[in-house]
Amino acid sequence: MRNKIVNEIESKFSNQGDFFIEEELINKTTIFLIGFKTLVDLTKSKLYVQQIANSNTSVKALFINLNDEINVDTEQMIKGILEGNLVIVSEDGKQNAVVNPIVQNLRSSISEPKNESPIQSSTDAFGDDINTNIGMIRKRLTTASLCHCNYEVGDLEKRKLSMLYIKGRTPNSLIDKVDRQLKRIKSDIDTIDDLNLQFGKRRLSPVSHLFATELPISAIHSLKENKIVFFLDNCPFALVFPNLLWDMLVSINDRNFPSILSFMLRFFRVIGLVATLILPALYVALVSVNPEVFKLDLALFVAKSREGIPLTAFLETIAMVVLVDLILEAIVRLPKSVGPAITMVGGIILGQAMVEAKLVSNLLVIVITAVVIASSSVIGMQNSLYIRLLKYPILILASLFGILGVCIGFIFTIIYLASLTSYDIPYMTFRIKKEGEIK
């Protein structure tokens, strides 16, 4: 039978999916082993306790030999559990110890991030093991407010899914909606998009409900921003819900710099976002529909750069944009040993050859190069992809209506993004109000 102290600790961590209380019989007396499975190697720790118990004649001697930190109050025991220690409590509750356990190896499967490049920050990245990933979060965020819920989703194949949030900050209404949805999942979750579709009907939308990151520091920042973080077994990413527009413009690493430099970086990302959307369309509008906008000398320069080119401005632009997107996709798919060579061939040799063959103008090559660089300035590969996709409708409108088409396309893009929601949270929200905060 569990004593008052054990029950109090259990109630404190009742909503933690990786929390454990194990009973062990030592010298005909029951003791309780308490901790987190993601931080403590329970099997080896139990063996360690048994070995020490075999060399002691009483349970009291066992507690003395386990650690100097014995018979502490409940608050210290809770703190020890959060810090990744193993807490041992006697059956009557009169004796306890906070033990440095045999910890889970959170380093063996941790490598440097492959998709993100943190600056002046930890270079650890999430791996395939879900317990290791959660352990990395707990090591950095030692608070009792961090809640962890376990789920098994799927029909043919049951897959582990964990939900993390900070109690008292993440809105309860959002947690309840997500919890109900996860419990209703019947189909298999094989990809991130399978999980994304469970949170709303955005099948034809390029914008995901989830933001994937492989950096523990980014996941922790999202938790502190009142969001929910998911972990899928065999998925080396933390999936942040909901995904907001602000996530592609602001990074936690920005705060490592003085505020003026941080503002500058975010301003450049905004410029990159806008440039990716409108630069190709602006080129087509000014060259083929509204050339009168240029001054005379600039108009003559543009006309001279297009001299002898058989394609219309729209066709040459759409051809170059598609070709560049194909090159970028090929670089991602090819082995790293071949990727740089393809970049050289596609980016320099092919571009120069097309200019010399009078298929595209020099000015367009400059515009497309600027677009490629600008699209890479936003945070997150998935955000870069959908921004590159949204430039096509604006490009088509620009070919039909010129500058007016560019403005209309850009405005409709903003309206479309503003219409997106994730459980009533607008995509263009700057931050989520924490629980109890007045909206």
C-alpha positions in Angstrom: 0.0 0.0 0.0 1.3 3.4 -1.0 2.0 6.0 1.7 1.0 9.7 1.7 4.3 10.9 0.2 4.2 8.5 -2.8 0.5 9.5 -3.4 1.4 13.2 -3.3 4.2 12.7 -5.8 2.0 10.6 -8.0 -0.7 13.2 -8.1 1.9 15.8 -9.0 2.9 13.9 -12.1 -0.3 12.1 -12.9 -0.5 13.6 -16.4 3.1 12.6 -17.3 3.2 9.6 -19.7 6.8 8.7 -18.9 6.4 8.9 -15.1 6.8 5.6 -13.2 6.4 4.3 -9.7 7.9 0.8 -9.3 7.6 -1.4 -6.1 10.6 -3.4 -5.1 10.9 -5.9 -2.2 14.1 -5.4 -0.3 14.7 -7.6 2.9 11.0 -8.3 3.1 10.2 -4.5 3.0 8.7 -2.7 0.1 10.3 0.4 -1.3 9.2 2.6 -4.1 11.4 3.7 -7.1 10.1 6.9 -8.6 11.3 8.9 -11.7 10.9 9.4 -15.5 11.5 6.6 -17.9 12.9 9.1 -20.5 15.6 10.1 -18.0 16.3 7.0 -15.9 17.3 3.6 -17.1 14.9 1.7 -14.9 16.2 -1.8 -15.5 19.8 -1.0 -14.7 18.9 1.3 -11.8 16.8 -1.5 -10.2 19.7 -3.9 -10.6 22.0 -1.3 -9.0 19.6 -0.9 -6.0 19.4 -4.7 -5.6 23.2 -5.0 -5.6 23.6 -2.4 -2.8 20.7 -4.0 -0.8 22.4 -7.4 -0.9 25.4 -5.9 0.9 23.3 -4.3 3.6 21.4 -6.0 6.4 18.6 -3.5 6.7 16.6 -1.1 4.7 17.9 1.8 6.8 21.4 0.9 6.0 20.4 0.7 2.3 19.2 4.3 2.3 22.4 5.5 4.1 24.6 3.8 1.5 22.6 4.9 -1.5 23.3 8.6 -1.2 24.1 11.4 1.2 20.9 13.2 0.2 18.5 11.3 2.4 15.3 12.0 4.3 14.5 15.2 2.3 11.2 17.0 2.1 8.6 16.4 -0.7 9.6 19.5 -2.6 13.2 18.4 -2.9 12.1 14.9 -4.0 10.0 16.5 -6.8 12.9 18.7 -7.8 15.2 15.6 -7.9 12.7 13.8 -10.2 12.5 16.8 -12.6 16.3 16.9 -12.7 16.5 13.3 -13.8 17.3 11.6 -10.5 15.8 8.4 -9.0 13.8 8.9 -5.8 13.5 6.0 -3.4 10.8 6.0 -0.7 10.3 3.4 2.0 6.9 1.7 2.6 6.1 3.7 5.7 7.3 7.0 4.1 9.7 7.7 6.9 12.9 7.2 4.8 13.7 8.5 1.4 16.7 9.2 -0.8 17.4 11.1 -4.0 19.8 8.9 -6.0 22.0 9.7 -9.0 20.7 6.9 -11.2 22.0 5.0 -14.2 20.7 7.5 -16.7 19.3 7.0 -20.2 21.9 7.5 -22.8 20.7 10.6 -24.5 23.9 11.1 -26.5 24.4 7.9 -28.4 21.8 8.6 -31.1 22.1 12.4 -31.1 23.8 14.0 -34.0 24.1 17.5 -35.5 21.1 18.9 -37.3 21.0 18.2 -41.0 18.1 20.5 -42.1 18.7 23.5 -39.8 21.8 25.5 -39.0 21.7 27.0 -35.4 24.0 30.0 -34.8 25.6 30.4 -31.4 23.4 27.6 -30.0 23.5 24.0 -29.1 24.0 21.7 -32.1 22.1 18.7 -30.8 19.3 17.4 -33.0 16.4 15.0 -32.3 16.7 11.4 -33.3 14.3 8.5 -34.2 13.7 7.3 -30.6 10.8 9.1 -29.0 12.0 8.6 -25.4 15.4 10.1 -26.3 13.7 13.1 -27.8 11.4 13.7 -24.8 14.4 13.2 -22.5 16.3 15.9 -24.4 13.4 18.3 -23.7 13.2 17.3 -20.0 16.9 17.8 -19.5 16.6 21.4 -20.7 13.2 22.2 -19.3 13.1 21.0 -15.7 9.7 22.2 -14.5 6.8 20.4 -13.0 4.5 22.3 -15.4 5.7 20.4 -18.4 3.0 17.8 -19.1 3.5 14.7 -21.2 0.6 12.6 -22.6 1.1 9.3 -24.5 -1.1 8.0 -27.3 -1.1 5.0 -29.7 -2.5 5.9 -33.1 -3.2 3.9 -36.2 -5.3 1.0 -37.4 -3.0 -1.6 -39.1 0.1 -0.3 -37.3 -0.1 1.2 -33.8 2.4 4.1 -33.6 3.5 5.9 -30.4 2.7 9.6 -30.3 3.5 12.0 -27.4 2.0 15.4 -26.7 3.9 17.9 -24.6 2.7 21.3 -23.3 3.2 23.6 -20.3 0.3 23.5 -17.9 -1.1 26.9 -17.0 0.3 28.5 -20.2 -1.2 26.5 -23.1 -4.9 27.2 -23.3 -7.0 24.4 -21.9 -9.5 24.7 -24.7 -6.7 24.0 -27.2 -5.4 21.0 -25.2 -8.9 19.5 -24.9 -9.6 19.8 -28.7 -6.2 18.2 -29.6 -6.7 15.5 -27.0 -10.1 14.5 -28.3 -8.8 14.6 -31.9 -5.8 12.3 -31.1 -8.1 9.8 -29.4 -10.3 9.7 -32.4 -7.5 8.8 -34.9 -8.2 5.5 -36.6 -6.2 5.7 -39.7 -2.4 4.9 -39.9 -0.1 7.8 -39.4 2.8 7.1 -41.7 3.9 10.7 -42.5 3.8 14.1 -41.0 1.1 15.1 -43.5 -1.1 12.2 -42.3 -1.0 13.8 -38.8 -1.5 17.2 -40.3 -4.7 16.2 -42.0 -6.2 15.1 -38.6 -6.3 18.8 -37.5 -8.5 20.2 -40.3 -9.4 19.9 -44.0 -6.5 21.5 -45.7 -5.8 18.8 -48.3 -5.2 21.2 -51.1 -3.5 23.9 -49.0 0.3 24.2 -49.1 0.3 25.5 -45.5 0.6 22.9 -42.8 -0.9 23.0 -39.3 2.4 21.6 -38.0 5.9 23.1 -38.0 8.7 20.6 -38.0 12.0 21.3 -36.2 14.9 19.1 -35.3 16.3 21.5 -32.7 15.5 21.0 -29.0 15.9 24.7 -28.3 13.3 25.6 -30.9 10.8 23.0 -29.5 11.3 24.4 -26.0 10.8 27.9 -27.2 7.5 26.8 -28.8 6.4 25.3 -25.5 7.1 28.6 -23.8 5.1 30.3 -26.5 2.1 28.4 -25.3 2.1 25.9 -28.1 1.9 22.1 -28.2 4.7 19.9 -29.3 4.2 16.4 -30.7 6.7 13.5 -31.1 6.1 10.6 -33.4 8.1 7.4 -32.9 10.8 6.9 -35.6 10.4 10.6 -36.6 13.5 12.8 -35.9 11.4 16.0 -35.6 9.4 17.8 -33.0 6.1 18.8 -34.6 4.9 22.2 -33.2 1.2 22.9 -33.2 -0.2 25.3 -34.4 2.1 26.6 -37.1 2.0 30.4 -37.4 3.3 32.8 -40.0 5.5 34.4 -37.4 7.4 31.1 -37.0 9.1 31.6 -40.4 10.3 35.0 -39.6 11.4 34.7 -35.9 13.9 32.2 -34.5 15.0 31.7 -30.9 18.6 32.0 -32.0 17.9 35.6 -32.9 17.9 36.4 -29.2 21.6 35.5 -29.0 22.3 38.9 -30.7 21.7 42.4 -29.6 18.1 43.6 -30.2 19.0 45.8 -33.1 20.7 42.9 -34.9 17.8 40.7 -34.1 15.4 43.2 -35.6 17.6 43.5 -38.7 17.6 39.7 -39.3 13.8 39.6 -39.0 13.4 42.5 -41.3 15.6 40.8 -43.9 13.4 37.7 -43.7 10.3 39.8 -44.4 12.1 41.3 -47.4 13.0 37.8 -48.6 9.4 36.6 -48.2 8.0 39.5 -50.2 10.8 39.3 -52.8 10.1 35.6 -53.4 6.4 36.3 -54.0 6.6 39.3 -56.3 10.0 39.6 -58.0 9.3 37.3 -60.9 5.8 38.8 -61.4 7.2 42.3 -61.2 9.8 41.5 -63.9 7.0 40.2 -66.2 4.7 43.2 -65.4 7.3 45.8 -66.1 8.8 44.2 -69.2 5.8 43.1 -71.1 2.7 45.0 -69.7 3.7 48.2 -68.1 7.1 49.2 -69.6 6.1 52.9 -69.4 6.8 52.8 -65.7 10.6 52.8 -66.5 12.5 55.9 -67.2 13.6 56.2 -70.8 17.3 55.1 -70.2 16.2 52.2 -68.0 13.6 51.1 -70.5 16.2 51.1 -73.3 18.5 49.0 -71.1 15.8 46.4 -70.5 14.9 46.4 -74.2 18.5 45.9 -75.1 18.9 43.0 -72.6 15.9 41.2 -74.3 17.1 41.8 -77.9 17.0 38.7 -80.0 15.0 36.6 -77.4 12.2 34.7 -79.1 10.1 34.0 -76.0 7.7 36.4 -74.3 8.7 37.7 -70.9 6.1 35.4 -69.3 7.3 32.3 -71.0 11.0 32.9 -70.3 10.2 33.7 -66.7 8.0 30.7 -66.1 10.6 28.5 -67.8 13.4 29.8 -65.6 11.4 29.6 -62.4 10.3 26.0 -63.1 13.9 25.0 -64.1 15.3 26.5 -60.9 12.7 24.7 -58.7 13.6 21.5 -60.5 17.3 22.0 -59.7 16.6 22.7 -56.1 14.5 19.6 -55.8 17.2 17.5 -57.5 19.8 18.8 -55.1 17.7 17.7 -52.1 17.2 14.2 -53.6 20.7 13.5 -54.9 23.5 12.2 -52.7 25.7 14.9 -51.1 28.7 13.8 -53.2 26.7 14.6 -56.4 24.6 17.5 -55.3 27.3 20.2 -55.5 28.2 19.1 -59.0 24.5 19.4 -60.1 24.4 22.9 -58.5 27.4 23.9 -60.6 26.0 22.5 -63.8 22.4 23.8 -63.3 23.2 27.1 -61.6 26.1 28.4 -63.5 26.8 26.4 -66.7 23.2 26.0 -67.8 22.3 29.6 -66.9 25.2 31.0 -68.8 24.4 28.7 -71.8 20.8 29.9 -71.9 21.9 33.5 -71.8 24.4 33.0 -74.6 21.8 31.1 -76.7 19.5 34.1 -76.3 16.7 32.1 -74.6 16.6 34.3 -71.5 17.9 37.8 -70.7 20.7 38.7 -68.4 18.3 40.7 -66.2 16.0 37.7 -65.7 19.0 35.5 -64.5 19.7 38.2 -61.9 16.0 38.3 -60.8 15.8 34.5 -60.5 19.0 34.3 -58.6 17.7 36.9 -56.2 14.5 34.9 -55.8 16.4 31.7 -54.9 18.4 33.5 -52.3 15.4 35.3 -50.9 13.3 32.1 -50.6 16.0 30.5 -48.5 16.0 33.3 -45.9 12.8 32.2 -44.2 12.9 29.7 -41.4 11.9 26.1 -42.2 12.3 24.1 -45.4 8.5 23.6 -45.6 7.9 27.3 -45.4 10.4 28.0 -48.2 8.6 25.4 -50.4 5.1 26.8 -50.0 6.3 30.4 -50.5 7.9 29.3 -53.8 4.6 27.8 -54.8 2.5 30.9 -54.0 4.5 33.0 -56.5 3.0 31.2 -59.5 -0.5 32.6 -59.2 0.9 36.1 -58.8 3.1 35.5 -61.8 0.1 34.5 -64.0 -1.9 37.6 -62.9 1.1 39.8 -63.6 1.2 38.5 -67.2 -2.4 39.4 -67.7 -2.9 42.7 -65.8 0.7 44.0 -65.2 1.4 46.0 -62.0 -2.3 45.8 -61.1 -2.1 41.9 -61.3 0.9 41.9 -59.0 -1.0 44.0 -56.4 -4.1 41.9 -56.7 -2.2 38.7 -56.4 -0.2 39.9 -53.4 -3.4 41.1 -51.7 -5.3 37.9 -52.4 -2.3 35.9 -51.0 -2.4 37.9 -47.8 -6.2 37.3 -47.6 -5.8 33.6 -48.2 -3.1 33.3 -45.4 -5.3 35.3 -43.1 -8.2 33.0 -43.7 -6.3 29.9 -42.5 -6.9 28.7 -38.9 -5.9 25.9 -36.6 -8.6 25.2 -34.1 -9.8 28.8 -34.3 -6.3 30.2 -34.0 -5.5 32.4 -37.1 -2.4 31.5 -39.0 -1.3 35.2 -39.0 -1.5 35.4 -35.1 1.7 36.8 -33.6 1.4 34.7 -30.4 -1.1 32.5 -28.6 -2.7 33.9 -25.4 -1.7 31.8 -22.4 -4.3 30.2 -20.2 -6.1 32.8 -18.1 -4.8 35.8 -20.1 -7.3 38.4 -21.2 -7.7 38.4 -25.0 
